[in-house]
Amino acid sequence: MANNRLFNKILYFLGIEDEDPAVHQPEESLHIPVRPERGRIINIHQAPKNRVVVFKPSCFDEVREISEELKSRRAVIVNLEGLDKEAARRILDFLSGSVFVLDGTVKKVGSGTFVFAPNNVDISGLNMDEGETGREKPLFTVR
Protein backbone atom coordinates (compact mmCIF):
# COMPACT_ATOMS: atom_id res chain seq x y z
CA MET A 1 0.00 0.00 0.00
CA ALA A 2 2.91 2.37 0.80
CA ASN A 3 4.51 1.62 -2.58
CA ASN A 4 1.24 2.37 -4.31
CA ARG A 5 0.95 5.65 -2.41
CA LEU A 6 4.51 6.65 -3.34
CA PHE A 7 3.82 5.74 -6.97
CA ASN A 8 0.66 7.92 -6.94
CA LYS A 9 2.66 10.87 -5.50
CA ILE A 10 5.24 10.52 -8.28
CA LEU A 11 2.47 10.44 -10.91
CA TYR A 12 0.89 13.49 -9.28
CA PHE A 13 4.25 15.33 -9.30
CA LEU A 14 4.60 14.60 -13.02
CA GLY A 15 1.07 15.86 -13.61
CA ILE A 16 -0.30 12.56 -14.80
CA GLU A 17 -2.64 11.75 -11.95
CA ASP A 18 -4.49 13.55 -9.19
CA GLU A 19 -3.10 13.22 -5.68
CA ASP A 20 -6.35 12.03 -4.21
CA PRO A 21 -8.37 10.30 -6.86
CA ALA A 22 -11.95 11.35 -6.36
CA VAL A 23 -14.76 8.95 -6.69
CA HIS A 24 -16.73 9.83 -9.80
CA GLN A 25 -20.31 10.59 -8.94
CA PRO A 26 -22.77 11.37 -11.69
CA GLU A 27 -23.87 14.99 -11.59
CA GLU A 28 -27.49 15.87 -11.49
CA SER A 29 -28.55 17.22 -14.82
CA LEU A 30 -30.01 20.67 -14.71
CA HIS A 31 -33.14 20.89 -16.82
CA ILE A 32 -33.36 24.17 -18.74
CA PRO A 33 -36.59 24.66 -20.65
CA VAL A 34 -35.97 25.37 -24.32
CA ARG A 35 -38.37 27.54 -26.28
CA PRO A 36 -39.49 25.97 -29.52
CA GLU A 37 -37.93 27.66 -32.53
CA ARG A 38 -40.30 29.88 -34.45
CA GLY A 39 -40.00 30.62 -38.12
CA ARG A 40 -39.22 34.13 -39.19
CA ILE A 41 -42.30 36.03 -40.20
CA ILE A 42 -41.91 38.83 -42.71
CA ASN A 43 -44.75 41.12 -43.68
CA ILE A 44 -44.62 41.20 -47.47
CA HIS A 45 -47.01 44.14 -47.60
CA GLN A 46 -44.69 46.39 -45.67
CA ALA A 47 -43.04 48.87 -48.01
CA PRO A 48 -39.30 49.41 -47.67
CA LYS A 49 -38.45 52.67 -45.98
CA ASN A 50 -36.13 54.10 -48.62
CA ARG A 51 -35.81 57.84 -48.74
CA VAL A 52 -34.87 60.20 -51.51
CA VAL A 53 -33.10 63.34 -50.34
CA VAL A 54 -33.20 66.58 -52.34
CA PHE A 55 -30.33 69.10 -52.21
CA LYS A 56 -29.78 72.49 -53.80
CA PRO A 57 -26.20 73.27 -52.79
CA SER A 58 -25.03 76.85 -52.76
CA CYS A 59 -21.31 76.05 -52.61
CA PHE A 60 -18.87 73.14 -52.87
CA ASP A 61 -18.63 72.81 -49.07
CA GLU A 62 -22.08 71.15 -48.95
CA VAL A 63 -20.93 68.20 -51.08
CA ARG A 64 -19.75 66.21 -48.05
CA GLU A 65 -23.27 66.11 -46.57
CA ILE A 66 -24.64 64.95 -49.92
CA SER A 67 -22.06 62.17 -50.20
CA GLU A 68 -22.84 61.05 -46.62
CA GLU A 69 -26.44 60.48 -47.72
CA LEU A 70 -25.15 58.37 -50.61
CA LYS A 71 -22.97 56.38 -48.21
CA SER A 72 -26.12 55.73 -46.17
CA ARG A 73 -27.54 54.09 -49.32
CA ARG A 74 -30.10 56.82 -50.01
CA ALA A 75 -30.85 58.25 -53.45
CA VAL A 76 -30.09 61.95 -53.80
CA ILE A 77 -31.53 64.53 -56.19
CA VAL A 78 -29.17 67.48 -56.66
CA ASN A 79 -30.26 70.74 -58.27
CA LEU A 80 -27.21 72.64 -59.50
CA GLU A 81 -29.12 75.50 -61.12
CA GLY A 82 -28.02 78.91 -59.97
CA LEU A 83 -24.43 77.86 -59.28
CA ASP A 84 -21.52 79.14 -61.29
CA LYS A 85 -20.20 76.60 -63.80
CA GLU A 86 -16.97 75.89 -61.93
CA ALA A 87 -18.69 75.09 -58.61
CA ALA A 88 -21.35 73.00 -60.37
CA ARG A 89 -18.66 71.04 -62.24
CA ARG A 90 -16.70 70.37 -59.04
CA ILE A 91 -19.83 69.17 -57.21
CA LEU A 92 -20.83 67.00 -60.16
CA ASP A 93 -17.33 65.49 -60.40
CA PHE A 94 -17.13 64.79 -56.67
CA LEU A 95 -20.57 63.18 -56.46
CA SER A 96 -19.94 61.17 -59.64
CA GLY A 97 -16.81 59.77 -57.99
CA SER A 98 -18.74 58.99 -54.82
CA VAL A 99 -21.40 57.13 -56.78
CA PHE A 100 -18.76 55.26 -58.77
CA VAL A 101 -17.12 54.01 -55.57
CA LEU A 102 -20.54 52.85 -54.32
CA ASP A 103 -21.22 51.09 -57.65
CA GLY A 104 -24.22 53.34 -58.19
CA THR A 105 -25.67 55.35 -61.06
CA VAL A 106 -26.07 58.95 -62.12
CA LYS A 107 -29.01 60.13 -64.19
CA LYS A 108 -29.67 63.61 -65.54
CA VAL A 109 -33.34 64.43 -65.06
CA GLY A 110 -33.39 68.06 -66.06
CA SER A 111 -31.30 71.09 -66.81
CA GLY A 112 -28.81 71.14 -63.97
CA THR A 113 -30.69 68.46 -62.00
CA PHE A 114 -29.20 65.02 -61.39
CA VAL A 115 -30.19 61.87 -59.53
CA PHE A 116 -27.36 60.06 -57.77
CA ALA A 117 -28.28 56.59 -56.56
CA PRO A 118 -26.32 53.83 -54.82
CA ASN A 119 -26.48 50.28 -56.16
CA ASN A 120 -29.53 49.36 -54.05
CA VAL A 121 -31.70 51.88 -55.94
CA ASP A 122 -32.76 51.25 -59.52
CA ILE A 123 -33.31 54.29 -61.72
CA SER A 124 -35.11 53.57 -64.94
CA GLY A 125 -36.70 55.74 -67.58
CA LEU A 126 -35.65 58.13 -70.29
CA ASN A 127 -33.75 61.35 -69.83
CA MET A 128 -35.88 64.45 -69.70
CA ASP A 129 -33.86 65.91 -72.60
CA GLU A 130 -34.46 62.92 -74.87
CA GLY A 131 -37.77 64.18 -76.14
CA GLU A 132 -40.16 62.02 -78.11
CA THR A 133 -37.55 60.11 -80.12
CA GLY A 134 -36.60 57.84 -77.24
CA ARG A 135 -32.94 57.82 -78.28
CA GLU A 136 -30.68 58.10 -75.31
CA LYS A 137 -28.39 61.08 -75.11
CA PRO A 138 -25.18 60.93 -73.11
CA LEU A 139 -25.47 62.25 -69.58
CA PHE A 140 -22.13 64.01 -69.77
CA THR A 141 -20.27 65.56 -72.66
CA VAL A 142 -16.51 65.86 -72.70
CA ARG A 143 -15.14 69.14 -74.04
Contacts in CASP RR format, 6 or more apart in sequence:
PFRMAT RR
TARGET T0000
AUTHOR 0000-0000-0000
METHOD contacts of the structure
MODEL  1
MANNRLFNKILYFLGIEDEDPAVHQPEESLHIPVRPERGRIINIHQAPKN
RVVVFKPSCFDEVREISEELKSRRAVIVNLEGLDKEAARRILDFLSGSVF
VLDGTVKKVGSGTFVFAPNNVDISGLNMDEGETGREKPLFTVR
8 17 0 8 1.000
8 19 0 8 1.000
8 21 0 8 1.000
9 19 0 8 1.000
11 17 0 8 1.000
12 18 0 8 1.000
12 19 0 8 1.000
50 74 0 8 1.000
50 75 0 8 1.000
50 120 0 8 1.000
50 121 0 8 1.000
51 74 0 8 1.000
51 75 0 8 1.000
52 74 0 8 1.000
52 75 0 8 1.000
52 76 0 8 1.000
52 77 0 8 1.000
53 66 0 8 1.000
53 69 0 8 1.000
53 74 0 8 1.000
53 75 0 8 1.000
53 76 0 8 1.000
53 77 0 8 1.000
54 76 0 8 1.000
54 77 0 8 1.000
54 78 0 8 1.000
54 79 0 8 1.000
55 62 0 8 1.000
55 65 0 8 1.000
55 66 0 8 1.000
55 69 0 8 1.000
55 76 0 8 1.000
55 77 0 8 1.000
55 78 0 8 1.000
55 79 0 8 1.000
56 78 0 8 1.000
56 79 0 8 1.000
56 81 0 8 1.000
57 63 0 8 1.000
57 66 0 8 1.000
57 78 0 8 1.000
57 80 0 8 1.000
57 83 0 8 1.000
57 91 0 8 1.000
58 83 0 8 1.000
59 87 0 8 1.000
60 87 0 8 1.000
60 90 0 8 1.000
60 91 0 8 1.000
60 94 0 8 1.000
63 90 0 8 1.000
63 91 0 8 1.000
63 94 0 8 1.000
63 95 0 8 1.000
66 76 0 8 1.000
66 78 0 8 1.000
66 91 0 8 1.000
66 95 0 8 1.000
66 116 0 8 1.000
67 94 0 8 1.000
67 95 0 8 1.000
67 98 0 8 1.000
69 76 0 8 1.000
70 76 0 8 1.000
70 95 0 8 1.000
70 98 0 8 1.000
70 99 0 8 1.000
70 102 0 8 1.000
70 116 0 8 1.000
70 118 0 8 1.000
71 98 0 8 1.000
71 102 0 8 1.000
73 102 0 8 1.000
73 118 0 8 1.000
73 120 0 8 1.000
73 121 0 8 1.000
74 118 0 8 1.000
75 115 0 8 1.000
75 116 0 8 1.000
75 117 0 8 1.000
75 118 0 8 1.000
75 121 0 8 1.000
75 123 0 8 1.000
76 95 0 8 1.000
76 115 0 8 1.000
76 116 0 8 1.000
76 117 0 8 1.000
77 109 0 8 1.000
77 113 0 8 1.000
77 114 0 8 1.000
77 115 0 8 1.000
77 116 0 8 1.000
78 91 0 8 1.000
78 95 0 8 1.000
78 113 0 8 1.000
78 114 0 8 1.000
78 115 0 8 1.000
78 116 0 8 1.000
79 112 0 8 1.000
79 113 0 8 1.000
80 88 0 8 1.000
80 91 0 8 1.000
80 92 0 8 1.000
80 112 0 8 1.000
80 113 0 8 1.000
80 114 0 8 1.000
81 111 0 8 1.000
81 112 0 8 1.000
81 113 0 8 1.000
82 88 0 8 1.000
83 91 0 8 1.000
88 112 0 8 1.000
92 114 0 8 1.000
95 106 0 8 1.000
95 114 0 8 1.000
95 116 0 8 1.000
96 106 0 8 1.000
96 116 0 8 1.000
98 116 0 8 1.000
99 105 0 8 1.000
99 106 0 8 1.000
99 116 0 8 1.000
99 117 0 8 1.000
99 118 0 8 1.000
102 118 0 8 1.000
102 119 0 8 1.000
103 118 0 8 1.000
103 119 0 8 1.000
104 116 0 8 1.000
104 117 0 8 1.000
104 118 0 8 1.000
104 119 0 8 1.000
104 121 0 8 1.000
105 116 0 8 1.000
105 117 0 8 1.000
105 119 0 8 1.000
105 123 0 8 1.000
106 114 0 8 1.000
106 115 0 8 1.000
106 116 0 8 1.000
106 117 0 8 1.000
106 139 0 8 1.000
107 114 0 8 1.000
107 115 0 8 1.000
107 117 0 8 1.000
107 123 0 8 1.000
107 127 0 8 1.000
107 139 0 8 1.000
108 114 0 8 1.000
108 115 0 8 1.000
108 127 0 8 1.000
108 128 0 8 1.000
108 129 0 8 1.000
108 139 0 8 1.000
109 115 0 8 1.000
109 127 0 8 1.000
109 128 0 8 1.000
110 127 0 8 1.000
110 128 0 8 1.000
110 129 0 8 1.000
111 129 0 8 1.000
115 123 0 8 1.000
117 123 0 8 1.000
126 134 0 8 1.000
126 136 0 8 1.000
127 136 0 8 1.000
127 137 0 8 1.000
127 139 0 8 1.000
129 137 0 8 1.000
130 136 0 8 1.000
130 137 0 8 1.000
END
